[in-house]
Amino acid sequence: MIYRLFGLVIACLVIWAGTPTHAFAEIDAHDRELLVQVRQGSLWEGPIGRQAEQRGSGQRVREVGRKLADDHDRLAAQVRALASKVRVELPAEPTAEQRSWIDEITGAAGADFDRLYVNRARAAHGSIFGLASQVRAATRDDAMRSFAQTTVDTVMRHMTLLESTGIAETTSLMVAPGGGDELDGGDIALGVLMAGIAGGATFGLVRVLGASGRRV
């Protein structure tokens, strides 16, 4: 009987050692923060994108809202799946500040709605760019690296789409939304700088392809 119990204990230890938690032992604070911040962003950017799809006064704003909302739906599914594997608790609702942005945009109409949506959304994307880039470069986990790359690609795509409306303001990336991220000032400044450089390049491309872009 004692030997059977001892064998059961050994078997349990072997199973425990092979669980996903052990496989993700290299996840660090910035990796976890990226999962939380991407989820936090999707909680308000997805729904407000649907509003833009329905209420935008310009056709391009409606198209961009739809594309961003669709992307956020897909990204939200990815972040939930990965977070469950690494046992990271994700937020369930927007922050008070994000709710204030939703109220601000929802309370506007016509061209004011378009302008607020485009520039608030662009600023939010700029704020996550630095964190995603840092995790992409520094994480020791392959799954996190792949997710960070997806986030970087999505952010760049979204900023390009928002800029294609022609109403993105060059200063909107300086309005870095808060959200409790753990990056210091240097990390945030680097992210904003990188996003600004990329944004400048995409502005040039959008001007060249502007006419055809509005027919997409």
C-alpha positions as CSV (number, residue, x, y, z in Angstrom):
1,M,0.0,0.0,0.0
2,I,2.8,2.4,0.9
3,Y,4.6,1.7,-2.4
4,R,1.4,2.4,-4.3
5,L,0.9,5.7,-2.6
6,F,4.5,6.6,-3.2
7,G,4.1,5.8,-6.9
8,L,1.0,8.0,-7.0
9,V,2.8,11.0,-5.5
10,I,5.7,10.5,-8.0
11,A,3.2,10.4,-10.9
12,C,1.5,13.6,-9.7
13,L,4.8,15.4,-9.5
14,V,5.7,14.4,-13.0
15,I,2.4,15.6,-14.3
16,W,2.7,18.9,-12.4
17,A,6.2,19.5,-13.8
18,G,4.9,19.1,-17.3
19,T,2.1,21.6,-17.1
20,P,1.9,24.8,-19.3
21,T,3.0,26.9,-16.3
22,H,6.4,25.3,-16.5
23,A,6.5,25.8,-20.3
24,F,6.0,29.5,-19.8
25,A,8.5,30.0,-17.1
26,E,10.3,32.8,-19.1
27,I,7.2,35.2,-19.0
28,D,8.3,38.4,-17.3
29,A,6.5,41.6,-16.1
30,H,6.6,43.3,-19.5
31,D,5.2,40.2,-21.2
32,R,2.3,40.2,-18.8
33,E,1.8,43.9,-19.1
34,L,1.5,43.6,-22.8
35,L,-1.3,41.1,-22.5
36,V,-3.1,43.3,-20.0
37,Q,-2.7,46.5,-22.1
38,V,-3.8,44.9,-25.4
39,R,-6.9,43.5,-23.7
40,Q,-7.6,46.8,-22.0
41,G,-7.3,48.6,-25.3
42,S,-9.7,46.2,-27.1
43,L,-12.3,46.8,-24.4
44,W,-12.9,50.3,-25.7
45,E,-11.4,50.5,-29.1
46,G,-13.5,47.6,-30.4
47,P,-16.9,49.0,-29.4
48,I,-16.0,52.6,-30.4
49,G,-14.8,51.2,-33.8
50,R,-18.3,49.7,-34.3
51,Q,-19.8,53.1,-33.5
52,A,-17.5,54.7,-36.1
53,E,-18.6,52.1,-38.6
54,Q,-22.2,53.1,-38.0
55,R,-22.0,56.8,-37.1
56,G,-19.0,58.2,-39.0
57,S,-20.0,61.1,-41.2
58,G,-17.3,60.2,-43.8
59,Q,-17.3,57.0,-45.8
60,R,-13.6,56.4,-45.1
61,V,-14.1,56.8,-41.3
62,R,-16.9,54.2,-41.4
63,E,-14.6,51.8,-43.4
64,V,-11.7,52.3,-41.0
65,G,-13.9,51.9,-38.0
66,R,-15.1,48.5,-39.3
67,K,-11.6,47.3,-40.1
68,L,-10.3,48.3,-36.7
69,A,-13.2,46.7,-34.9
70,D,-12.8,43.5,-36.8
71,D,-9.0,43.4,-36.0
72,H,-9.7,44.1,-32.3
73,D,-12.1,41.2,-32.2
74,R,-9.5,38.8,-33.5
75,L,-6.8,40.3,-31.3
76,A,-9.0,39.9,-28.2
77,A,-9.5,36.2,-29.0
78,Q,-5.7,35.8,-29.3
79,V,-4.9,37.6,-26.0
80,R,-7.5,35.6,-24.1
81,A,-6.1,32.3,-25.3
82,L,-2.5,33.2,-24.5
83,A,-3.4,34.8,-21.2
84,S,-5.2,31.6,-20.1
85,K,-2.1,29.5,-20.8
86,V,0.3,31.8,-18.9
87,R,-2.3,32.4,-16.1
88,V,-2.5,36.2,-16.5
89,E,-5.7,37.8,-15.2
90,L,-7.1,40.2,-17.8
91,P,-9.4,43.2,-17.2
92,A,-13.1,42.8,-17.8
93,E,-14.1,46.4,-18.5
94,P,-12.7,49.7,-19.7
95,T,-10.9,52.0,-17.2
96,A,-12.7,55.1,-16.0
97,E,-10.4,57.1,-18.3
98,Q,-11.3,54.9,-21.3
99,R,-15.0,55.3,-20.5
100,S,-14.6,59.0,-20.5
101,W,-13.1,58.8,-24.0
102,I,-16.1,56.6,-25.1
103,D,-18.5,59.2,-23.7
104,E,-16.6,62.1,-25.3
105,I,-16.7,60.4,-28.8
106,T,-20.2,59.1,-28.4
107,G,-21.5,62.6,-27.4
108,A,-20.1,64.2,-30.6
109,A,-21.7,64.1,-34.0
110,G,-20.7,64.7,-37.7
111,A,-17.2,65.9,-38.3
112,D,-16.5,66.3,-34.6
113,F,-17.3,62.6,-34.1
114,D,-14.9,61.7,-36.9
115,R,-12.1,63.9,-35.6
116,L,-12.4,62.7,-32.0
117,Y,-12.6,59.0,-33.0
118,V,-9.6,59.2,-35.3
119,N,-7.3,61.1,-33.0
120,R,-8.2,59.4,-29.8
121,A,-7.8,56.0,-31.4
122,R,-4.5,57.0,-33.0
123,A,-3.1,58.2,-29.6
124,A,-4.2,55.0,-27.9
125,H,-2.4,52.9,-30.6
126,G,0.7,55.0,-30.3
127,S,0.9,54.4,-26.5
128,I,1.0,50.6,-26.9
129,F,3.5,50.6,-29.7
130,G,6.6,51.1,-27.5
131,L,5.6,48.3,-25.1
132,A,4.9,45.8,-27.9
133,S,8.2,46.7,-29.6
134,Q,10.1,46.2,-26.3
135,V,8.5,42.8,-25.7
136,R,9.1,41.7,-29.3
137,A,12.8,42.5,-28.8
138,A,13.3,41.3,-25.3
139,T,11.0,38.4,-24.4
140,R,12.4,34.9,-23.9
141,D,9.2,33.2,-24.8
142,D,8.4,32.3,-28.4
143,A,4.6,32.5,-28.0
144,M,5.0,36.0,-26.5
145,R,7.3,37.1,-29.3
146,S,4.9,36.0,-31.9
147,F,2.0,37.8,-30.1
148,A,4.1,40.9,-29.7
149,Q,4.9,40.9,-33.4
150,T,1.2,40.5,-34.2
151,T,0.5,43.5,-32.0
152,V,3.2,45.6,-33.6
153,D,1.9,44.8,-37.1
154,T,-1.7,45.5,-36.0
155,V,-0.8,48.8,-34.4
156,M,1.0,50.0,-37.6
157,R,-1.8,48.9,-39.8
158,H,-4.3,50.7,-37.6
159,M,-2.3,53.9,-37.5
160,T,-2.0,53.8,-41.3
161,L,-5.7,53.3,-41.7
162,L,-6.5,56.1,-39.2
163,E,-4.1,58.5,-41.1
164,S,-5.8,57.5,-44.4
165,T,-8.9,59.4,-43.3
166,G,-7.0,62.7,-43.8
167,I,-8.1,64.1,-40.4
168,A,-5.4,62.6,-38.1
169,E,-3.5,65.4,-36.4
170,T,0.2,65.3,-36.2
171,T,0.1,66.0,-32.4
172,S,-2.3,63.2,-31.6
173,L,0.4,60.7,-30.8
174,M,1.6,63.0,-28.0
175,V,-1.7,62.4,-26.1
176,A,-0.5,59.2,-24.6
177,P,-3.4,57.6,-22.7
178,G,-2.8,56.4,-19.2
179,G,-3.6,52.9,-18.2
180,G,-1.2,51.9,-15.6
181,D,1.5,50.5,-17.8
182,E,4.8,49.9,-16.2
183,L,7.1,51.5,-18.7
184,D,9.1,54.4,-17.5
185,G,9.3,57.8,-19.3
186,G,12.1,56.7,-21.5
187,D,10.2,53.6,-22.8
188,I,7.1,55.7,-23.5
189,A,9.1,58.4,-25.3
190,L,10.8,55.8,-27.4
191,G,7.5,54.2,-28.3
192,V,6.1,57.6,-29.3
193,L,9.2,58.5,-31.3
194,M,9.1,55.2,-33.2
195,A,5.4,55.6,-33.8
196,G,5.9,59.2,-34.9
197,I,8.5,58.2,-37.5
198,A,6.4,55.4,-38.8
199,G,3.4,57.8,-38.9
200,G,5.3,60.3,-40.9
201,A,6.2,57.7,-43.5
202,T,2.6,56.5,-43.8
203,F,1.4,60.1,-44.2
204,G,3.5,60.4,-47.3
205,L,2.3,57.1,-48.7
206,V,-1.3,58.0,-47.9
207,R,-1.0,61.3,-49.8
208,V,0.3,59.5,-52.8
209,L,-2.3,56.8,-52.7
210,G,-5.1,58.9,-51.2
211,A,-7.5,58.8,-54.1
212,S,-7.3,55.0,-54.5
213,G,-7.3,54.5,-50.7
214,R,-10.7,56.0,-50.3
215,R,-12.1,53.5,-52.7
216,V,-10.8,50.5,-50.7
